[in-house]
């Protein structure tokens, strides 16, 4: 596919007159892991929901694969929301069957391998799982779709630090170089090693849009240290 995988221009969104996104513009090409970073309430989740097609009342242009969010883009975008979305009654095997029925691009065999890799019990009900187990299951379901764009909203918030590195390696090894991952996270220190591009979102605008390594070289600091400087006002 020619051109940018994602092209957003002049995106505005407000809630009851309170501006959340104020002229946001950026492009993303295929083959990148991009960190969407910003303080709480800065509009990261709103931006992701607009890109998935869950929010429609905005102004500006949003194109995914050359088309506005809709039926086509839902087929090439895999979305992991911040909150649990699977039914309590489901077991691990039910969740895999559900995704296999719903998404033609879902690789059930790979998902089952990842269930074993993460040591998740196949027959345990989701309601009895820990938050970390639920997040692992939801993440592997999303990453086992053969999508073009993966939108991950706080994917590792409930996972213990010891498991994060392993899970990040699994993320990196299970997406195609023709695809891009955009992930929103507060765990910058944990995530930094997998990011090759960063977007800092604050006060409704993109404040930093840069290659991660170039940003580190230019500032002489880690992404987390630069983040704290840019968003010092938020604390």
DOMAR-737983 format. One line per 10 residues: number of its first residue (from 1); their letters; for each residue x, y, z of N, C-alpha, C. Coordinates in steps of 0.1 Angstrom, whole numbers, padded with zeros to 4 digits, m for minus. Atoms other than C-alpha are relative to their C-alpha. Layout:
N
NUM	A	X,Y,Z,X,Y,Z,X,Y,Z; ...
//
This chain:
235
1	XXXXXXXXXX	0008,m0012,0000,0000,0000,0000,0009,0012,0000; m0008,m0012,0001,0014,0034,m0010,m0005,0010,0010; 0003,m0011,m0009,0015,0064,0013,0000,m0004,0014; 0000,0003,m0014,0011,0066,0050,m0010,m0010,0005; 0010,0009,m0006,m0006,0039,0070,m0010,0008,0008; 0009,m0009,m0008,m0020,0066,0093,0003,0015,m0004; m0002,m0015,0003,m0026,0103,0083,m0011,0007,0007; 0010,m0008,m0007,m0043,0126,0107,0004,0015,m0001; m0002,m0014,0003,m0047,0163,0099,m0011,0009,0007; 0009,m0010,m0006,m0062,0191,0120,m0012,m0006,0008
11	XXXXXXXXXX	0011,0007,m0008,m0081,0168,0144,m0003,0008,0012; 0006,m0007,m0012,m0103,0186,0169,m0011,m0008,0006; 0010,0007,m0007,m0124,0170,0196,m0002,0007,0013; 0003,m0006,m0013,m0142,0186,0226,m0011,m0008,0007; 0011,0005,m0008,m0165,0174,0254,m0006,0011,0007; 0007,m0011,m0007,m0191,0199,0264,0007,0013,0000; m0008,m0013,0001,m0170,0228,0251,0014,0000,0005; m0014,0001,m0005,m0138,0216,0268,0008,m0008,m0011; m0008,0006,0010,m0112,0210,0241,0009,m0011,0005; m0009,0011,m0004,m0094,0177,0243,0011,m0002,m0010
21	XXXXXXXXXX	m0009,0000,0011,m0077,0175,0209,m0001,0013,m0008; 0000,m0013,0006,m0067,0208,0194,0009,0001,m0012; m0008,m0001,0012,m0055,0205,0158,0011,m0010,m0001; m0010,0011,0000,m0036,0172,0162,0002,m0004,m0015; m0004,0004,0014,m0017,0163,0130,0013,m0009,0001; m0012,0008,0001,0008,0134,0124,m0003,m0011,m0010; 0001,0012,0009,0015,0105,0100,0008,m0011,0006; m0007,0012,m0004,0026,0070,0107,0002,m0009,m0012; m0002,0010,0011,0042,0046,0082,0000,m0014,0006; 0000,0013,m0004,0042,0009,0084,0014,m0004,0005
31	XXXXXXXXXX	m0013,0005,m0004,0069,m0010,0103,0006,0007,0013; m0005,m0007,m0012,0071,0010,0136,m0007,m0004,0012; 0006,0001,m0013,0064,0007,0173,0001,0014,0006; 0001,m0014,m0004,0052,0041,0184,m0006,0001,0013; 0005,m0003,m0013,0047,0053,0219,m0008,0013,0000; 0009,m0012,m0002,0017,0077,0225,0001,0003,0015; m0003,m0003,m0014,0028,0094,0257,m0006,0013,0004; 0005,m0013,m0005,0012,0121,0278,m0006,m0003,0014; 0006,0001,m0014,m0003,0128,0313,m0014,m0005,m0001; 0014,0004,0000,m0037,0115,0324,m0009,0012,m0005
41	XXXXXXXXXX	0010,m0009,0005,m0066,0132,0307,0004,0009,m0011; m0005,m0008,0011,m0045,0145,0278,m0007,m0003,m0013; 0007,0003,0012,m0067,0128,0252,0005,m0012,m0007; m0006,0012,0007,m0047,0096,0244,m0011,m0010,m0004; 0011,0010,0002,m0077,0073,0248,m0010,0005,m0010; 0009,m0006,0009,m0099,0097,0229,0005,m0001,m0014; m0007,0001,0013,m0074,0098,0200,m0001,m0014,m0005; 0000,0014,0004,m0072,0060,0199,m0014,m0004,m0004; 0014,0004,0003,m0110,0056,0200,m0005,0007,m0013; 0003,m0007,0013,m0113,0081,0171,0006,m0009,m0012
51	XXXXXXXXXX	m0007,0008,0010,m0088,0060,0151,m0007,m0014,m0002; 0007,0013,0002,m0108,0028,0158,m0014,0002,m0006; 0014,m0002,0005,m0141,0044,0147,m0010,0000,0011; 0010,0001,m0011,m0157,0043,0182,m0005,0014,0003; 0004,m0014,m0002,m0159,0082,0183,m0001,0006,m0014; 0003,m0006,0013,m0174,0100,0153,m0001,0015,0000; 0003,m0014,0000,m0182,0135,0164,0013,0008,0003; m0012,m0007,m0001,m0149,0152,0157,0001,0008,m0014; m0002,m0007,0013,m0136,0176,0130,0015,m0002,m0003; m0013,0003,0005,m0105,0172,0109,0000,m0013,m0009
61	XXXXXXXXXX	m0002,0012,0009,m0092,0143,0087,0007,m0011,0007; m0007,0012,m0006,m0084,0108,0100,m0001,m0011,m0011; m0001,0011,0010,m0073,0082,0074,0009,m0011,0005; m0008,0012,m0004,m0062,0047,0082,0000,m0009,m0013; 0000,0007,0013,m0050,0028,0051,m0006,0008,m0011; 0006,m0008,0011,m0062,0057,0030,m0015,0003,0001; 0015,m0002,m0001,m0098,0056,0043,m0003,0004,0014; 0005,m0004,m0013,m0118,0072,0071,m0004,m0012,0009; 0005,0011,m0008,m0126,0050,0101,m0014,m0005,m0003; 0013,0006,0004,m0154,0026,0091,0002,m0015,m0002
71	XXXXXXXXXX	0000,0015,0002,m0160,m0009,0079,0013,m0005,m0005; m0013,0005,0006,m0128,m0012,0059,0011,0000,0011; m0011,m0001,m0010,m0105,0001,0087,m0002,m0010,0012; 0002,0010,m0011,m0121,m0022,0113,0006,m0013,m0003; m0005,0013,0005,m0108,m0051,0092,0016,0000,0001; m0014,m0001,0000,m0072,m0038,0094,0006,0005,0013; m0004,m0006,m0013,m0071,m0023,0129,m0003,m0010,0011; 0002,0009,m0011,m0067,m0045,0160,0001,0009,0013; 0001,m0010,m0011,m0077,m0026,0192,0000,m0007,0014; 0001,0004,m0014,m0069,m0033,0229,m0004,0011,0008
81	XXXXXXXXXX	0004,m0011,m0008,m0089,m0010,0251,0006,m0001,0014; m0007,0000,m0014,m0077,0000,0286,m0008,m0009,0010; 0008,0008,m0009,m0106,m0018,0303,m0003,m0014,m0005; 0003,0014,0004,m0115,m0055,0302,m0013,0000,m0008; 0012,0000,0009,m0139,m0062,0274,m0006,m0014,m0002; 0005,0013,0002,m0143,m0100,0276,m0011,m0003,0011; 0011,0003,m0009,m0174,m0115,0293,0005,m0009,0011; m0005,0007,m0011,m0169,m0129,0328,m0002,m0015,m0001; 0003,0015,0001,m0185,m0163,0319,0010,m0007,m0009; m0009,0007,0009,m0159,m0169,0292,0012,m0007,0007
91	XXXXXXXXXX	m0013,0006,m0003,m0130,m0193,0296,0010,0004,m0011; m0011,m0003,0010,m0097,m0189,0277,m0004,m0005,m0013; 0004,0006,0013,m0109,m0213,0250,m0012,0007,m0006; 0012,m0007,0005,m0142,m0194,0247,0005,0013,m0007; m0005,m0012,0005,m0123,m0162,0241,0007,m0002,m0014; m0006,0003,0012,m0102,m0178,0214,m0010,m0003,m0011; 0011,0003,0009,m0133,m0192,0197,m0007,0012,m0005; 0007,m0013,0003,m0150,m0158,0199,0008,0008,m0011; m0008,m0007,0010,m0121,m0141,0181,0001,m0007,m0013; m0001,0007,0013,m0118,m0168,0155,m0012,0001,m0008
101	XXXXXXXXXX	0013,m0002,0007,m0155,m0164,0147,m0001,0014,m0005; 0003,m0014,0002,m0154,m0126,0147,0010,0006,m0010; m0010,m0007,0008,m0121,m0118,0129,0006,m0011,m0009; m0006,0009,0010,m0111,m0136,0097,0015,m0001,0000; m0014,0000,m0001,m0075,m0126,0103,0006,m0005,0013; m0005,0005,m0013,m0072,m0142,0137,0007,m0013,m0002; m0008,0012,0001,m0045,m0169,0140,m0002,m0008,0013; 0003,0007,m0012,m0060,m0193,0165,0011,m0009,0004; m0011,0009,m0004,m0031,m0217,0164,0011,0008,0007; m0010,m0009,m0006,m0007,m0189,0172,m0004,0004,0014
111	XXXXXXXXXX	0006,m0005,m0013,m0030,m0177,0200,0001,m0011,0010; 0000,0011,m0009,m0031,m0212,0215,0015,m0002,0005; m0014,0001,m0004,0007,m0213,0215,0004,0011,0010; m0003,m0010,m0010,0008,m0180,0233,m0007,m0002,0013; 0007,0004,m0012,m0017,m0192,0258,0009,m0009,0009; m0010,0009,m0007,0008,m0220,0267,0012,0008,0004; m0012,m0008,m0004,0037,m0195,0266,m0002,0008,0012; 0003,m0008,m0011,0020,m0173,0291,m0005,m0008,0012; 0004,0009,m0011,0010,m0203,0312,m0015,0003,0005; 0014,m0002,m0003,m0027,m0194,0310,m0008,m0012,0000
121	XXXXXXXXXX	0009,0013,0000,m0052,m0222,0320,m0011,0002,m0011; 0010,0000,0011,m0074,m0230,0290,m0014,0000,0005; 0014,0002,m0004,m0105,m0238,0310,m0004,0010,0012; 0003,m0009,m0011,m0103,m0211,0337,m0009,0012,m0005; 0008,m0011,0004,m0131,m0185,0337,0007,0013,0002; m0007,m0013,m0001,m0120,m0149,0331,m0003,0007,0013; 0004,m0007,m0013,m0139,m0137,0362,0009,m0004,0012; m0008,0005,m0011,m0116,m0158,0384,0015,0003,m0002; m0014,m0003,0003,m0084,m0146,0367,0005,0013,0007; m0005,m0012,m0005,m0061,m0120,0382,0000,0010,m0011
131	XXXXXXXXXX	0000,m0011,0010,m0059,m0086,0364,0011,m0002,m0010; m0011,0003,0009,m0025,m0096,0350,m0003,m0011,m0010; 0004,0011,0009,m0038,m0128,0336,m0010,0004,m0011; 0009,m0006,0010,m0067,m0110,0320,0007,0008,m0010; m0007,m0009,0010,m0044,m0085,0304,0009,m0008,m0009; m0008,0009,0009,m0021,m0112,0290,m0009,m0006,m0010; 0009,0007,0009,m0051,m0130,0275,m0005,0010,m0011; 0005,m0010,0009,m0065,m0098,0260,0010,0005,m0010; m0011,m0005,0009,m0032,m0087,0246,0004,m0011,m0010; m0004,0010,0010,m0024,m0121,0230,m0011,m0001,m0011
141	XXXXXXXXXX	0011,0001,0009,m0059,m0121,0214,0002,0010,m0011; m0002,m0011,0009,m0052,m0087,0198,0012,m0003,m0009; m0012,0001,0008,m0017,m0095,0187,0000,m0012,m0009; 0001,0012,0009,m0028,m0128,0171,m0009,0003,m0012; 0006,m0004,0012,m0047,m0109,0145,0010,0005,m0010; m0009,m0004,0011,m0029,m0103,0112,m0004,0014,m0005; 0005,m0013,0003,m0037,m0066,0113,0011,0009,m0006; m0010,m0010,0005,m0020,m0036,0097,0004,0010,0011; m0002,m0010,m0010,m0024,m0013,0127,m0005,m0006,0014; 0004,0005,m0013,m0024,m0024,0164,m0001,0013,0009
151	XXXXXXXXXX	0002,m0011,m0009,m0038,0002,0188,m0002,m0006,0015; m0001,0006,m0013,m0029,m0007,0224,m0001,0011,0011; 0002,m0010,m0010,m0043,0014,0253,0004,m0005,0013; m0005,0005,m0012,m0022,0008,0284,0000,m0015,0001; 0001,0014,0001,m0015,m0028,0275,0006,m0008,0012; m0007,0008,m0011,0006,m0038,0306,m0002,0006,0014; 0002,m0006,m0013,m0009,m0018,0335,m0001,m0009,0011; 0002,0009,m0012,m0018,m0048,0356,0009,m0012,0000; m0009,0011,0001,0011,m0071,0346,0012,0003,0009; m0012,m0002,m0009,0039,m0076,0372,0012,0003,m0007
161	XXXXXXXXXX	m0013,m0004,0008,0073,m0061,0363,0008,m0011,m0005; m0008,0012,0004,0089,m0095,0361,m0004,m0005,m0014; 0005,0006,0012,0066,m0105,0333,0000,0010,m0012; 0001,m0009,0011,0067,m0073,0313,0010,m0002,m0011; m0011,0002,0010,0100,m0079,0295,m0003,m0011,m0009; 0004,0011,0009,0088,m0113,0283,m0011,0003,m0009; 0012,m0004,0008,0055,m0099,0271,0004,0009,m0011; m0004,m0009,0010,0072,m0071,0253,0008,m0007,m0012; m0006,0008,0010,0094,m0096,0235,m0010,m0008,m0009; 0011,0007,0008,0063,m0115,0225,m0007,0009,m0010
171	XXXXXXXXXX	0006,m0010,0009,0047,m0083,0211,0009,0002,m0012; m0009,m0003,0011,0078,m0076,0190,0001,m0012,m0010; m0002,0012,0008,0080,m0112,0177,m0013,m0004,m0007; 0012,0005,0005,0044,m0114,0168,m0008,0011,m0009; 0007,m0009,0009,0037,m0085,0145,0009,0002,m0012; m0007,0000,0013,0046,m0081,0108,0007,0014,m0002; m0007,m0013,0003,0071,m0054,0096,m0009,0008,m0009; 0010,m0008,0008,0042,m0043,0073,m0010,0007,0009; 0009,m0006,m0009,0023,m0033,0104,0006,0010,0009; m0005,m0010,m0010,0026,m0006,0130,m0008,m0002,0013
181	XXXXXXXXXX	0006,0001,m0013,0019,m0007,0167,0000,0015,0006; 0001,m0012,m0007,0007,0025,0184,m0005,m0003,0014; 0004,0003,m0014,0006,0021,0222,0001,0011,0009; 0001,m0010,m0011,m0004,0044,0250,0005,m0006,0013; m0006,0006,m0012,0015,0038,0282,0005,0011,0010; m0007,m0008,m0010,0026,0053,0315,0013,m0007,0004; m0012,0008,m0003,0053,0026,0318,0011,0003,m0009; m0010,m0004,0010,0078,0045,0298,0013,m0007,0001; m0012,0007,m0002,0108,0030,0314,0000,m0014,m0004; 0001,0014,0004,0096,m0005,0308,m0001,m0001,m0016
191	XXXXXXXXXX	0003,0001,0014,0085,0002,0272,0010,0006,m0009; m0009,m0009,0009,0113,0025,0260,0008,m0009,m0009; m0010,0008,0009,0135,m0003,0246,m0007,m0005,m0013; 0006,0005,0012,0108,m0014,0221,m0005,0011,m0009; 0005,m0011,0008,0098,0021,0209,0010,0005,m0010; m0009,m0006,0010,0113,0034,0177,m0005,0014,m0004; 0006,m0013,0003,0091,0065,0175,m0009,0004,0012; 0009,m0005,m0011,0073,0087,0201,m0008,0012,m0004; 0009,m0012,0001,0044,0111,0201,m0003,0004,0014; 0004,m0005,m0013,0040,0133,0232,m0012,0009,m0002
201	XXXXXXXXXX	0013,m0007,0001,0004,0145,0235,m0002,0008,0013; 0003,m0008,m0012,m0003,0174,0259,m0007,0013,m0004; 0007,m0012,0003,m0026,0204,0261,m0007,m0001,m0014; 0008,0001,0013,m0045,0190,0231,0008,m0001,m0012; m0008,m0001,0012,m0015,0191,0208,0011,m0010,0001; m0012,0009,0001,0014,0169,0196,0012,0009,0003; m0011,m0008,m0004,0043,0184,0215,0014,m0005,m0005; m0012,0007,0005,0070,0159,0204,m0004,m0011,m0010; 0003,0010,0010,0069,0138,0172,0014,m0003,m0006; m0014,0002,0003,0103,0122,0168,0004,m0015,0000
211	XXXXXXXXXX	m0007,0013,m0001,0124,0091,0162,0006,m0002,0014; m0005,0002,m0014,0132,0076,0196,0015,0002,0002; m0015,m0001,m0001,0169,0072,0190,0005,0014,m0003; m0004,m0014,0002,0173,0106,0175,m0003,0009,0011; 0004,m0008,m0011,0155,0121,0204,0010,m0002,0012; m0010,0003,m0011,0178,0103,0229,0014,0007,m0003; m0013,m0005,0004,0209,0114,0209,0000,0015,0001; 0000,m0014,0000,0198,0150,0206,m0001,0006,0015; 0002,m0005,m0014,0188,0154,0243,0011,m0005,0010; m0009,0007,m0009,0214,0130,0258,m0007,m0006,0012
221	XXXXXXXXXX	0008,0005,m0011,0186,0117,0280,m0009,m0011,m0005; 0009,0010,0003,0162,0088,0281,m0013,0006,m0004; 0013,m0005,0004,0127,0091,0267,m0008,0004,0013; 0007,m0003,m0013,0113,0090,0303,0005,0013,0006; m0005,m0013,m0006,0136,0119,0314,m0005,0011,m0009; 0005,m0011,0008,0126,0140,0284,m0015,0002,0002; 0015,0000,m0003,0089,0131,0291,m0002,0009,0013; 0002,m0007,m0013,0093,0144,0327,0003,0015,m0002; m0002,m0015,0003,0108,0177,0314,m0011,0006,m0007; 0011,m0006,0008,0081,0183,0288,m0013,0001,0008
231	XXXXX	0013,0000,m0007,0053,0174,0312,0001,0003,0015; m0002,m0004,m0014,0067,0188,0345,m0012,0007,0006; 0011,m0008,m0005,0036,0210,0348,m0011,m0010,0005; 0010,0009,m0004,0014,0179,0351,0001,m0006,0014; m0002,0004,m0014,0028,0171,0385,0002,0011,0009
//
